[in-house]
């Protein structure tokens, strides 16, 4: 997606893409970014500096990067609709979050299809997502904002990102990933803003037909449009380097094969081209290619390192966002901090809630996953030793929220399951 690789072939590529895949444009991120630079030429220097910073991080982690803590990114969906069909269900949106959590953690069931030659470099990116639990003002939210609009279709621009043009304003990008869901015209599935762009337009845009799983339009009905576009949001490039089949471009990732151009449909393995003419060929199953949703199912270790370059750089603030923590507006902060402690955290499964000298009569304990789903709930009338022993065995590694509710209020704290 790097602009320095964009020559006169960009328009040709855009037109070529349009007449493929049933007249759908798999991704318009490259074109959108070029448009933004045309409107604000100073952005090019910012994007170039982002590239240099990323390259330095990658050079310092040539054997890959493993973070100390999994990054959980709060997501807000801005659903813009002018018809009931465009006003997609909460289920579609929560399903999309579930897909992202599987894809970025290499928990997707189709990961077993990764060719053996690349299994060793297929990456758990150690990035996960949640629907925001609090808005920028600290008020409780579902992470879903619905805006009825008179605009029936949106073009390749930023209009959907501003309330003044009938869209929805972005939430603070230092704490949230903004995803606008709307009816994109011209057959565009989605596009994203790379790190370094304006805060007011930062995020991902996806046409409503391609969000989630059940109810989404085939062959892009497994939620991978969001996976691909969030890859761009985390500074990933198209796997072929956007060089118009020249074999001279790069996605700046060392463990992805040199690739001539985008692939469509569901190519059989091995698939070769003029840049990599011998088996195992090109990595058509990579999320940053253009294949059907059912035929893309991996990131590489090198791509993971690039993403974490961004999460340790331009997007570092989102790692400490409290957007995934339920709102506690109106609850005493002192009560919040002192009601109980958790030990140990992180945990391999078993952990203890220690209530110290506080009251341990008539309280409720609930445990939520990052989708906001209740995985445990129990009422307790009393405890013998001011300790409660619980266990998260059998659950997916990640962040969970422990809520203790009494007649005096509630406390919510995080626990990390290894």
C-alpha positions in Angstrom: 0.0 0.0 0.0 3.0 2.3 0.0 2.5 5.4 -2.0 6.1 5.4 -3.3 5.1 2.3 -5.3 2.2 4.0 -7.0 2.8 4.9 -10.6 0.5 5.4 -13.5 -0.6 1.8 -13.2 -2.7 2.6 -10.1 -5.7 3.7 -12.1 -5.3 0.7 -14.4 -5.1 -1.6 -11.4 -8.2 0.0 -10.0 -10.1 -0.5 -13.2 -8.8 -4.1 -13.6 -9.9 -4.9 -10.1 -13.3 -3.5 -10.8 -14.0 -5.9 -13.7 -13.0 -8.9 -11.6 -14.6 -10.7 -8.7 -18.1 -10.0 -10.1 -17.5 -6.3 -10.5 -16.4 -5.9 -6.9 -13.4 -4.0 -5.6 -11.9 -6.1 -2.9 -10.0 -3.2 -1.3 -9.6 0.5 -2.1 -7.2 1.4 0.7 -4.3 2.3 -1.7 -6.5 4.6 -3.8 -8.0 6.2 -0.7 -4.6 6.9 0.8 -3.5 8.5 -2.5 -6.6 10.6 -2.5 -5.9 11.8 1.0 -2.3 12.7 0.0 -3.6 14.6 -3.0 -5.9 16.6 -0.7 -3.1 17.2 1.9 0.4 16.7 0.3 2.0 17.0 3.8 0.7 13.5 4.6 3.2 11.9 2.3 6.1 13.0 4.6 4.2 11.6 7.6 3.6 8.2 5.9 7.2 8.1 4.7 8.4 8.7 8.3 6.1 5.9 9.5 7.8 3.6 7.0 11.2 4.5 8.3 10.2 3.9 11.9 8.6 0.6 11.1 11.7 -0.5 9.1 13.9 0.3 12.1 11.7 -1.8 14.4 11.7 -4.7 12.0 15.4 -4.5 11.6 15.8 -4.8 15.4 13.5 -7.8 15.5 14.7 -9.9 12.6 13.8 -13.1 14.5 10.3 -12.0 15.1 8.6 -10.1 18.0 6.7 -11.5 21.0 4.9 -8.9 23.1 4.8 -9.2 26.9 1.1 -8.6 26.9 -1.6 -9.4 24.3 -3.0 -6.1 22.9 -6.8 -5.8 23.1 -8.2 -3.1 20.8 -11.6 -1.5 21.6 -13.8 -1.3 18.5 -16.7 1.1 17.9 -19.0 0.3 14.9 -20.6 3.4 13.4 -23.6 1.8 11.4 -24.9 4.3 8.8 -28.2 3.2 7.3 -30.9 4.5 5.0 -32.8 1.2 4.8 -33.5 -1.7 7.1 -31.1 -3.9 5.1 -28.2 -1.5 5.8 -29.0 -1.4 9.5 -27.3 -4.8 10.1 -28.0 -6.7 13.3 -25.9 -6.7 16.5 -25.3 -10.4 15.8 -23.5 -9.6 12.5 -21.3 -7.2 14.4 -20.5 -9.5 17.3 -19.8 -12.2 14.8 -17.3 -9.9 13.1 -15.5 -9.3 16.4 -15.3 -13.1 16.9 -13.8 -13.5 13.4 -11.2 -10.9 14.1 -10.2 -12.6 17.4 -9.8 -15.9 15.7 -7.9 -14.5 12.7 -5.4 -12.4 14.6 -4.8 -15.1 17.2 -4.5 -17.9 14.7 -7.5 -19.6 16.3 -9.4 -19.7 13.0 -10.6 -23.3 12.2 -9.3 -23.1 8.6 -5.7 -22.5 9.9 -5.3 -26.3 9.4 -5.4 -25.6 5.7 -2.1 -23.6 5.8 0.4 -25.5 3.6 3.0 -27.4 5.6 5.8 -25.3 4.0 4.4 -22.2 5.7 3.0 -23.6 9.0 6.1 -22.6 10.9 5.8 -18.9 10.0 2.0 -18.7 10.4 1.5 -16.3 13.3 -0.6 -15.7 16.3 -0.4 -11.9 16.2 -1.3 -11.7 19.8 -3.8 -9.0 19.0 -7.5 -9.2 19.9 -10.6 -7.0 19.8 -13.6 -6.1 21.9 -16.7 -4.1 21.4 -16.2 -0.9 23.4 -17.8 -0.9 26.8 -17.4 2.8 27.5 -17.6 5.8 25.2 -15.0 8.7 25.1 -16.9 10.4 28.0 -16.8 7.3 30.2 -20.5 6.5 29.6 -21.5 2.8 29.2 -21.9 1.8 25.5 -22.5 -1.3 23.5 -19.7 -0.3 21.1 -22.4 0.1 18.4 -23.6 3.5 17.2 -26.5 3.6 14.7 -27.1 6.7 12.6 -30.0 6.9 10.2 -29.0 9.0 7.2 -30.5 10.2 4.0 -27.4 9.1 2.1 -28.2 5.9 0.2 -24.6 5.1 -0.9 -21.2 6.5 0.0 -18.2 7.0 -2.3 -14.5 6.6 -1.9 -14.0 9.6 0.3 -14.4 10.6 4.0 -18.0 11.8 4.0 -19.2 8.9 6.2 -16.7 10.0 8.9 -18.3 13.3 9.6 -21.7 14.1 11.1 -21.8 17.3 9.1 -22.0 15.3 5.9 -24.6 12.8 7.2 -22.1 10.3 8.7 -20.6 9.8 12.2 -17.7 11.5 13.8 -14.7 9.3 14.8 -14.2 8.5 18.4 -10.7 9.2 19.9 -8.4 7.1 17.8 -5.9 6.8 20.7 -8.4 4.7 22.5 -10.6 3.1 19.8 -10.6 1.5 16.4 -13.4 3.2 14.4 -15.2 1.0 11.9 -17.8 2.7 9.7 -20.3 0.3 8.3 -22.3 1.7 5.4 -23.4 1.1 1.8 -20.3 1.8 -0.3 -20.9 2.6 -4.0 -19.0 1.2 -7.0 -18.7 -2.3 -5.6 -16.1 -1.3 -3.0 -15.9 -3.8 -0.1 -13.8 -1.6 2.2 -10.8 0.7 2.8 -8.7 1.8 5.6 -6.5 4.7 6.8 -2.8 3.8 7.4 -1.1 5.0 10.6 -0.3 8.7 10.6 -3.4 10.0 8.8 -5.7 12.6 10.3 -7.4 11.7 13.6 -10.8 12.7 12.2 -10.6 10.1 9.4 -8.7 7.3 11.1 -10.2 3.9 11.0 -11.7 1.4 8.6 -14.8 1.5 6.3 -16.6 -1.6 5.3 -19.7 -2.0 3.1 -22.5 -3.5 5.1 -22.9 -6.5 2.9 -19.5 -7.8 3.9 -19.6 -7.5 7.7 -19.8 -10.6 9.8 -20.8 -14.1 8.7 -24.5 -15.1 8.6 -26.3 -12.6 6.4 -23.1 -11.4 4.7 -22.8 -11.7 0.9 -20.8 -14.6 -0.6 -18.0 -15.1 -1.4 -17.0 -12.5 1.1 -19.1 -13.8 4.0 -16.5 -15.0 6.5 -15.6 -11.6 7.9 -12.2 -11.4 6.2 -12.8 -8.0 4.7 -12.4 -6.5 8.2 -9.3 -8.7 8.8 -7.7 -7.4 5.6 -8.6 -3.7 6.2 -7.4 -3.8 9.8 -4.2 -5.2 8.5 -3.8 -2.0 6.6 -4.8 0.0 9.7 -1.9 -1.7 11.4 0.4 -0.7 8.5 0.3 -3.9 6.5 0.7 -3.7 2.8 -0.9 -5.8 0.1 1.2 -8.9 -0.2 2.3 -8.2 -3.8 3.6 -4.7 -3.1 1.2 -2.8 -5.4 3.8 -2.8 -8.2 1.6 -3.7 -11.2 3.1 -7.2 -11.8 6.6 -5.8 -12.0 8.2 -8.0 -9.3 10.1 -5.0 -8.1 7.7 -3.9 -5.4 7.6 -5.2 -1.8 5.2 -5.6 1.1 8.3 -5.0 3.3 7.9 -8.4 4.9 10.8 -10.9 4.5 8.8 -14.1 4.9 6.2 -13.6 2.2 7.1 -14.7 -1.3 7.6 -12.1 -4.1 4.3 -11.9 -5.9 3.3 -10.4 -9.2 -0.2 -9.2 -8.4 -3.4 -9.8 -6.5 -5.1 -13.2 -6.7 -8.9 -13.8 -6.9 -11.2 -16.6 -6.2 -9.7 -19.7 -4.6 -6.5 -20.7 -6.2 -5.2 -24.2 -5.8 -1.9 -24.8 -4.0 0.8 -24.5 -5.2 0.0 -21.4 -7.2 3.0 -19.8 -9.1 3.4 -16.6 -11.1 6.1 -14.8 -13.0 7.7 -13.5 -9.8 7.8 -16.8 -8.0 7.6 -19.4 -10.8 8.5 -22.5 -8.7 6.7 -24.3 -5.9 5.6 -23.5 -3.3 4.8 -20.4 -5.2 2.9 -17.4 -3.8 1.0 -17.1 -0.6 -2.6 -16.8 -1.9 -4.0 -17.7 1.4 -2.6 -14.6 3.1 -5.1 -12.2 4.5 -3.4 -9.4 2.6 -4.2 -10.9 -0.8 -7.5 -10.6 -2.6 -8.8 -14.2 -2.6 -12.3 -15.1 -1.4 -12.9 -15.1 2.3 -12.9 -18.9 2.5 -9.5 -19.0 0.9 -7.5 -16.6 3.1 -6.5 -17.8 6.5 -3.0 -16.7 7.7 -0.7 -13.9 8.7 3.1 -14.5 8.9 5.5 -13.8 11.6 7.0 -11.0 9.6 3.6 -9.4 9.2 3.1 -9.7 13.0 6.3 -7.8 13.6 5.2 -5.0 11.3 1.9 -4.7 13.1 3.6 -4.6 16.5 6.0 -1.9 15.1 2.8 0.2 14.8 1.4 -0.9 18.2 4.7 0.1 19.8 4.8 3.3 17.7 2.1 5.5 16.2 -0.7 3.4 17.7 0.9 2.7 21.1 -1.7 4.6 23.1 -4.4 2.1 22.2 -2.6 -0.6 24.2 -3.6 1.2 27.4 -7.1 2.2 26.4 -9.8 1.5 29.0 -12.4 1.2 26.2 -12.9 -2.5 26.9 -13.6 -1.9 30.6 -17.3 -1.4 31.6 -18.2 2.1 32.6 -18.2 2.8 36.4 -19.7 6.4 36.2 -21.3 7.2 39.5 -19.4 4.6 41.5 -16.9 5.6 44.1 -13.3 5.2 42.7 -12.1 4.3 46.2 -14.7 1.6 46.4 -13.7 0.5 42.9 -10.0 0.0 43.9 -10.4 -1.5 47.4 -13.3 -3.9 47.2 -11.1 -6.9 46.2 -7.8 -7.9 44.6 -7.0 -10.7 42.1 -4.1 -13.1 42.5 -2.4 -14.1 40.3 -2.8 -12.1 37.1 -1.9 -13.2 34.6 -3.1 -16.6 35.4 -2.9 -20.0 33.8 -6.5 -20.7 34.9 -6.9 -20.8 38.7 -7.1 -17.5 40.6 -8.4 -16.0 43.8 -10.5 -13.0 44.7 -9.2 -11.6 48.0 -11.7 -9.3 49.8 -9.4 -8.4 52.7 -11.3 -6.9 55.5 -14.2 -5.8 53.3 -17.7 -7.2 53.5 -18.2 -10.6 51.9 -21.9 -11.1 52.4 -24.6 -11.0 49.7 -22.7 -10.3 46.5 -22.7 -11.4 42.9 -19.7 -12.3 40.8 -19.8 -12.2 37.0 -17.0 -12.9 34.5 -17.2 -11.5 31.0 -15.1 -12.2 27.9 -14.0 -9.4 25.6 -17.2 -9.7 23.5 -19.1 -8.8 26.7 -20.6 -12.3 27.0 -21.1 -13.7 30.5 -19.1 -16.9 30.9 -19.6 -17.2 34.7 -22.2 -15.8 37.1 -22.9 -16.7 40.7 -24.5 -15.2 43.9 -22.7 -15.7 47.2 -24.4 -15.1 50.5 -21.2 -15.4 52.5 -17.5 -16.5 52.5 -15.6 -18.2 55.2 -12.1 -16.7 54.7 -12.8 -13.6 52.6 -11.4 -15.4 49.6 -13.1 -16.8 46.6 -11.3 -19.4 44.4 -12.3 -19.4 40.7 -11.0 -21.0 37.5 -10.9 -20.0 33.9 -9.7 -23.4 32.6 -11.1 -24.3 29.2 -11.5 -20.6 28.0 -9.5 -18.9 25.3 -6.4 -17.0 26.3 -7.0 -13.3 26.6 -8.5 -10.5 28.8 -11.5 -11.2 30.9 -13.5 -8.8 33.2 -14.3 -9.7 36.8 -17.4 -7.8 38.1 -18.3 -7.9 41.8 -21.6 -6.3 42.6 -22.9 -5.5 46.1 -25.7 -3.3 47.5 -23.0 -0.5 47.7 -22.0 -0.6 44.1 -19.8 -2.7 41.9 -16.2 -3.2 41.0 -14.8 -4.3 37.7 -11.2 -5.5 37.2 -9.3 -7.1 34.5 -7.6 -10.5 34.5 -5.3 -12.0 31.8 -5.6 -15.7 31.0 -2.4 -17.1 29.5 
